[in-house]
Amino acid sequence: MAEFLDYFRKERLPHIWCPGCGHGTVTGALIRAVDKLGLDKNKIVMVSGIGCSSRAVGYLDFDTLHTTHGRALAFATGVKHAKPSLKVIVMTGDGDCTAIGGNHFIHAARRNIDITTIIMNNSIYGMTSGQYSPTTPHGMLGTTAPYGNVEQEFDVCELAKASGASYVARATSFHVTLLTDLIEKALMNKGFSVVEALTQCPTYFGRKNKIGGPVELLNWIKDRTVNAKAAAALPPEKLAGKLLIGELHRAERPEYCASYAETTARVQRTYNDYKGGNRGCELNSD
Amino acid sequence: MAENAKLMQGNEACTMGAIAAGLQFFAGYPITPSTEIAEMCSEELPKFGGKFIQMEDEIGSIAACIGASLTGKKAMTATSGPGFSLMQESIGYASLCEIPVVIVNVQRMGPSTGMPTSPAQGDIMQARWGTHGDHQIIALAPGNVKECFELTFKAFAYAEAYRVPVIVLADEVISHMREKVILPDPSSYKIPMRAMPTSPAGYKPYGADPDGGVPLMAPFGQGYRWHCTGLFHDESGAPSGKAAVADKLLRRLERKIEKNAQVLEDYYAESMEDCDIAVVSFGSSAMAALSAVRRARKEGHKAGMLRLKTIWPFPDAALRRLSASAKKIIVPEMNLGQLALEVERAIHGKAEVIKLGKVTGELFHPDEIYQALKEAF
């Protein structure tokens, strides 16, 4: 691999994440996947929203877009639709993507637009110091769930699948090799791809729930998961309350930008004598 | 020129103005009374390789436009009151990050769902202060169908030149009205282009003269690899919490528009030179106002008409200069006195400002403004 740090804006380091945070591990996995595929640094646009996860893009040496809370996928849709030749990667969190940004998430998936979305799911709002999120398990503690979370949590991968994503996978910051491999496959899929990375927030989620330090929390996350391949052979009682990791869903669906290009080509065959006033825009421009 | 004469609707003229200016990307969400713009963009843009998308909401629409603009494309969205409210957070983002984008807001009666098909002009202050924090904005108000074309074209020129969100503040009457318009010869269009850097070496995405300079904007995907963030940032684009960095950035953004206020001022003035009473208005209210002013003049009253095309930055200097002889200023507007507040501020007690607000969801009748003039004389 090229020098790991070559993918970083070294002058922007050190990062702001807490000691023991899992987000760096996920960022590392993404970089390794990008490197392995030999993607052109100049043709990658990384987009993020707001939250701990979203600070990742600021450290990475690509064109990077740190947007408003929940809107990363909407900005990314604009980037990709305007210039489909760019590789667009979204880094987001559980709150950013599935609470405030939930609508954009399901519609990006529905369009099956060629964007790779990495969701760093630490089951808590870390940046604002520990409020419960849509993925905080029922009964667990947060600063706004002092008596235990009353709500039911999302299964992010099921949500992505139901909404139309053509590639859906899950791993954790413990299963780094698997995570890197899944991100690589997601980057290769032409369509909306989702990789949910369960990560640890020892500062808030771990501490609030008295799970222990980063190591104990990583083990706790590991114990919540079962490999999707192994799961087939396991009895239901062994799967109760567990999250499957691995590749969870693949589908052949038309990709948005490709469909738009097809439509455009058909329109232009009909209107090839178009004499509109637009000279700032080349025909079939990317 | 005759072949360029067309009967068209304000929203249609607005779309054509955008296309003439080089529109390449439109993202929007259906809302009355702006929807014709989205419909027309969906039909026209694919013909020349432009991109249209109907987003899931107005928040997504403005976000997609900003994303597209970052790739170097000219982007526009169109909406009305409720959708305009939803866009405010990202308008602030475009303002701080200096992303050119054009937002057409066809005003309708509000607040809330209000009266969706009735005209109003109640978004003057929302256009200026809708997003949080100090920021600058440009807002242009067309007063007829032809100006829908001209001012939308101009909106792109300003957005690209100053790297700022520009709002076309139309209203239901202007946008749905049909008039004969003689379009300029397309070969005469001077397509507005943003200033771009020539090499990534040493590129500072936010490096500019602190006295209102505009930084060069590198399109994404061309090797500049820069960071765009809604956090306060230094010249390199790096987030910063430093007091001096924040102060320098916000003051530059303020100066960027403020120092060009004279360049940006645009208005139509008639009989203002010797007027005793001036009528200051904009958009469809000004159509009725002009008729009333002409009638008063014909009857020997020294009435004058000033119709503002540039609303923000507010043309303080032009207002003071043109209304120097006026003892009273009547401000007819379809709200409860938003423009009048600005007129009062700018005129600084040199003339009495008479508010003539109308919030019935109906257009002004010239008689209403004529009566106000009669009372004032």
HADDOCK unambig.tbl for C-alpha pairs under 7 A between the chains (distance, minus, plus):
assign (segid A and resid 42 and name CA) (segid B and resid 221 and name CA) 5.49 0.50 0.50
assign (segid A and resid 42 and name CA) (segid B and resid 222 and name CA) 6.12 0.50 0.50
assign (segid A and resid 42 and name CA) (segid B and resid 223 and name CA) 4.63 0.50 0.50
assign (segid A and resid 42 and name CA) (segid B and resid 225 and name CA) 6.64 0.50 0.50
assign (segid A and resid 43 and name CA) (segid B and resid 221 and name CA) 4.82 0.50 0.50
assign (segid A and resid 44 and name CA) (segid B and resid 221 and name CA) 6.84 0.50 0.50
assign (segid A and resid 58 and name CA) (segid B and resid 227 and name CA) 6.43 0.50 0.50
assign (segid A and resid 61 and name CA) (segid B and resid 225 and name CA) 6.23 0.50 0.50
assign (segid A and resid 62 and name CA) (segid B and resid 225 and name CA) 4.58 0.50 0.50
assign (segid A and resid 62 and name CA) (segid B and resid 226 and name CA) 6.81 0.50 0.50
assign (segid A and resid 63 and name CA) (segid B and resid 220 and name CA) 5.95 0.50 0.50
assign (segid A and resid 63 and name CA) (segid B and resid 221 and name CA) 6.92 0.50 0.50
assign (segid A and resid 63 and name CA) (segid B and resid 225 and name CA) 3.97 0.50 0.50
assign (segid A and resid 63 and name CA) (segid B and resid 226 and name CA) 4.97 0.50 0.50
assign (segid A and resid 63 and name CA) (segid B and resid 227 and name CA) 6.07 0.50 0.50
assign (segid A and resid 64 and name CA) (segid B and resid 226 and name CA) 6.24 0.50 0.50
assign (segid A and resid 64 and name CA) (segid B and resid 227 and name CA) 4.76 0.50 0.50
assign (segid A and resid 64 and name CA) (segid B and resid 228 and name CA) 6.14 0.50 0.50
assign (segid A and resid 65 and name CA) (segid B and resid 227 and name CA) 6.03 0.50 0.50
assign (segid A and resid 65 and name CA) (segid B and resid 228 and name CA) 4.87 0.50 0.50
assign (segid A and resid 65 and name CA) (segid B and resid 229 and name CA) 6.15 0.50 0.50
assign (segid A and resid 66 and name CA) (segid B and resid 228 and name CA) 6.00 0.50 0.50
assign (segid A and resid 66 and name CA) (segid B and resid 229 and name CA) 4.63 0.50 0.50
assign (segid A and resid 66 and name CA) (segid B and resid 230 and name CA) 6.67 0.50 0.50
assign (segid A and resid 67 and name CA) (segid B and resid 229 and name CA) 6.20 0.50 0.50
assign (segid A and resid 67 and name CA) (segid B and resid 230 and name CA) 6.17 0.50 0.50
assign (segid A and resid 68 and name CA) (segid B and resid 90 and name CA) 6.94 0.50 0.50
assign (segid A and resid 71 and name CA) (segid B and resid 60 and name CA) 6.88 0.50 0.50
assign (segid A and resid 71 and name CA) (segid B and resid 63 and name CA) 6.92 0.50 0.50
assign (segid A and resid 74 and name CA) (segid B and resid 60 and name CA) 4.97 0.50 0.50
assign (segid A and resid 74 and name CA) (segid B and resid 63 and name CA) 5.56 0.50 0.50
assign (segid A and resid 74 and name CA) (segid B and resid 64 and name CA) 5.29 0.50 0.50
assign (segid A and resid 75 and name CA) (segid B and resid 63 and name CA) 4.66 0.50 0.50
assign (segid A and resid 75 and name CA) (segid B and resid 64 and name CA) 4.50 0.50 0.50
assign (segid A and resid 75 and name CA) (segid B and resid 66 and name CA) 6.61 0.50 0.50
assign (segid A and resid 75 and name CA) (segid B and resid 67 and name CA) 4.66 0.50 0.50
assign (segid A and resid 76 and name CA) (segid B and resid 64 and name CA) 6.94 0.50 0.50
assign (segid A and resid 76 and name CA) (segid B and resid 67 and name CA) 6.22 0.50 0.50
assign (segid A and resid 77 and name CA) (segid B and resid 64 and name CA) 5.87 0.50 0.50
assign (segid A and resid 78 and name CA) (segid B and resid 64 and name CA) 3.74 0.50 0.50
assign (segid A and resid 78 and name CA) (segid B and resid 65 and name CA) 5.87 0.50 0.50
assign (segid A and resid 78 and name CA) (segid B and resid 67 and name CA) 4.58 0.50 0.50
assign (segid A and resid 78 and name CA) (segid B and resid 68 and name CA) 4.66 0.50 0.50
assign (segid A and resid 79 and name CA) (segid B and resid 67 and name CA) 4.58 0.50 0.50
assign (segid A and resid 79 and name CA) (segid B and resid 68 and name CA) 4.71 0.50 0.50
assign (segid A and resid 79 and name CA) (segid B and resid 71 and name CA) 6.39 0.50 0.50
assign (segid A and resid 82 and name CA) (segid B and resid 25 and name CA) 6.83 0.50 0.50
assign (segid A and resid 82 and name CA) (segid B and resid 51 and name CA) 6.52 0.50 0.50
assign (segid A and resid 82 and name CA) (segid B and resid 68 and name CA) 5.16 0.50 0.50
assign (segid A and resid 82 and name CA) (segid B and resid 71 and name CA) 6.97 0.50 0.50
assign (segid A and resid 83 and name CA) (segid B and resid 71 and name CA) 6.81 0.50 0.50
assign (segid A and resid 86 and name CA) (segid B and resid 221 and name CA) 6.62 0.50 0.50
assign (segid A and resid 104 and name CA) (segid B and resid 56 and name CA) 6.99 0.50 0.50
assign (segid A and resid 107 and name CA) (segid B and resid 56 and name CA) 6.82 0.50 0.50
assign (segid A and resid 264 and name CA) (segid B and resid 46 and name CA) 5.03 0.50 0.50
assign (segid A and resid 264 and name CA) (segid B and resid 47 and name CA) 6.83 0.50 0.50
assign (segid A and resid 264 and name CA) (segid B and resid 49 and name CA) 6.81 0.50 0.50
assign (segid A and resid 267 and name CA) (segid B and resid 46 and name CA) 6.66 0.50 0.50
assign (segid A and resid 267 and name CA) (segid B and resid 47 and name CA) 6.03 0.50 0.50
assign (segid A and resid 268 and name CA) (segid B and resid 47 and name CA) 5.32 0.50 0.50
assign (segid A and resid 271 and name CA) (segid B and resid 47 and name CA) 6.36 0.50 0.50
assign (segid A and resid 274 and name CA) (segid B and resid 47 and name CA) 6.77 0.50 0.50
assign (segid A and resid 277 and name CA) (segid B and resid 19 and name CA) 6.32 0.50 0.50
assign (segid A and resid 277 and name CA) (segid B and resid 20 and name CA) 4.78 0.50 0.50
assign (segid A and resid 277 and name CA) (segid B and resid 186 and name CA) 5.56 0.50 0.50
assign (segid A and resid 278 and name CA) (segid B and resid 19 and name CA) 5.36 0.50 0.50
assign (segid A and resid 278 and name CA) (segid B and resid 20 and name CA) 5.12 0.50 0.50
assign (segid A and resid 278 and name CA) (segid B and resid 21 and name CA) 6.96 0.50 0.50
assign (segid A and resid 278 and name CA) (segid B and resid 22 and name CA) 5.20 0.50 0.50
assign (segid A and resid 279 and name CA) (segid B and resid 22 and name CA) 6.19 0.50 0.50
assign (segid A and resid 280 and name CA) (segid B and resid 22 and name CA) 4.44 0.50 0.50
assign (segid A and resid 280 and name CA) (segid B and resid 191 and name CA) 6.81 0.50 0.50
assign (segid A and resid 281 and name CA) (segid B and resid 22 and name CA) 6.29 0.50 0.50
assign (segid A and resid 281 and name CA) (segid B and resid 24 and name CA) 6.24 0.50 0.50
assign (segid A and resid 281 and name CA) (segid B and resid 50 and name CA) 7.00 0.50 0.50
assign (segid A and resid 282 and name CA) (segid B and resid 48 and name CA) 6.98 0.50 0.50
assign (segid A and resid 282 and name CA) (segid B and resid 49 and name CA) 6.73 0.50 0.50
assign (segid A and resid 283 and name CA) (segid B and resid 48 and name CA) 5.10 0.50 0.50
assign (segid A and resid 283 and name CA) (segid B and resid 49 and name CA) 4.95 0.50 0.50
assign (segid A and resid 284 and name CA) (segid B and resid 48 and name CA) 6.81 0.50 0.50
assign (segid A and resid 284 and name CA) (segid B and resid 49 and name CA) 4.39 0.50 0.50
assign (segid A and resid 285 and name CA) (segid B and resid 49 and name CA) 5.65 0.50 0.50
